[in-house]
Amino acid sequence: PLGARPPSRLCLSATDVASASALLAAYDEGHRATAAQPGSEGLGGAISANAWAVEQPPAPLGEAVRALLAAAKPGDGRIMLGFCADDAASGVAALKAWVTSLGLPK
């Protein structure tokens, strides 16, 4: 539930759609829970939530997104990504890095 203490680090392995979805849901919940904690900094707790996000290992998140991308390819091949960043330039840089890393169309 929102407001619960977020996990300190995500450690799941994402190799199929179900585990990839679960990992990304856990990441999203951790981000939201951190933002919702009393005393979180920034508008809506964004600064605190983004600081939590930086502590998460990126490899499992990338594996999860790749697993979902592979599952989407037989269909229309589309996936949706969302980014939170301290500012627009950082958000665009993160988007470009993920698009490049995943080989997504621009």
C-alpha positions as MATLAB code, in Angstrom:
seq = 'PLGARPPSRLCLSATDVASASALLAAYDEGHRATAAQPGSEGLGGAISANAWAVEQPPAPLGEAVRALLAAAKPGDGRIMLGFCADDAASGVAALKAWVTSLGLPK';
ca = [
       0.000    0.000    0.000;
       1.023    3.572   -0.584;
       2.787    5.080    2.364;
       4.361    1.751    3.306;
       8.112    1.631    3.712;
       9.594    1.028    0.246;
      11.999   -1.821   -0.397;
      15.593   -0.725    0.047;
      16.692   -2.362   -3.215;
      15.003   -4.406   -5.912;
      16.600   -7.805   -6.295;
      14.181   -9.760   -8.449;
      15.209  -11.511  -11.642;
      13.047  -10.706  -14.646;
      13.132  -13.307  -17.376;
       9.467  -13.729  -18.304;
       6.486  -11.431  -18.660;
       5.014  -12.192  -15.225;
       8.250  -11.662  -13.307;
       9.166   -8.646  -15.460;
       5.788   -7.078  -14.740;
       6.119   -7.856  -11.036;
       9.579   -6.282  -10.869;
       8.462   -3.109  -12.611;
       5.360   -2.916  -10.410;
       7.574   -3.274   -7.311;
       9.831   -0.501   -8.617;
       6.842    1.756   -9.252;
       5.399    1.007   -5.802;
       8.759    1.718   -4.146;
       9.029    5.027   -5.970;
       5.478    6.027   -5.027;
       5.867    4.870   -1.415;
       9.066    6.867   -1.015;
       7.392    9.976   -2.415;
       4.424    9.520   -0.072;
       6.470    9.171    3.118;
       6.116   11.982    5.641;
       9.032   14.367    5.299;
       9.757   13.492    1.665;
      11.448   16.342   -0.155;
      10.386   18.084   -3.334;
       6.997   18.621   -4.933;
       5.007   15.479   -4.167;
       8.117   13.870   -2.676;
       9.835   13.711   -6.064;
      13.332   14.537   -4.822;
      13.203   11.777   -2.208;
      11.678    9.303   -4.653;
      14.297   10.047   -7.307;
      17.066    9.610   -4.715;
      15.568    6.176   -3.898;
      15.437    5.345   -7.608;
      19.157    6.086   -8.075;
      19.942    3.443   -5.433;
      18.138    0.703   -7.400;
      20.252   -1.609   -9.548;
      19.585   -0.750  -13.205;
      20.302   -4.215  -14.657;
      17.096   -5.910  -13.407;
      15.002   -3.000  -14.672;
      16.623   -3.239  -18.095;
      16.102   -7.013  -18.169;
      12.440   -6.531  -17.258;
      11.880   -3.968  -20.002;
      13.699   -6.199  -22.510;
      11.495   -9.169  -21.506;
       8.355   -7.102  -22.085;
       9.748   -5.765  -25.365;
      10.431   -9.329  -26.560;
       6.895  -10.349  -25.607;
       5.457   -7.348  -27.488;
       7.367   -7.958  -30.741;
       5.032  -10.671  -32.119;
       2.196   -8.127  -31.844;
       2.725   -4.512  -32.761;
       6.045   -4.377  -30.857;
       5.047   -1.384  -28.765;
       5.860   -0.764  -25.133;
       5.270    2.333  -23.010;
       8.013    3.829  -20.853;
       7.608    6.471  -18.170;
      10.367    8.567  -16.633;
      10.700   10.716  -13.540;
      13.624   13.110  -13.349;
      14.805   16.134  -11.432;
      14.427   18.291  -14.556;
      13.429   18.059  -18.215;
      17.000   17.727  -19.502;
      17.676   14.765  -17.194;
      14.388   13.151  -18.244;
      15.203   13.493  -21.947;
      18.716   12.140  -21.350;
      17.273    9.113  -19.517;
      14.754    8.504  -22.302;
      17.479    8.673  -24.963;
      19.702    6.283  -22.996;
      16.927    3.696  -22.607;
      15.822    4.002  -26.249;
      19.409    3.546  -27.428;
      20.118    0.671  -25.038;
      16.948   -1.174  -26.035;
      17.287   -0.420  -29.744;
      13.823    1.156  -29.829;
      12.650    3.221  -32.784;
      12.890    6.968  -32.332;
];
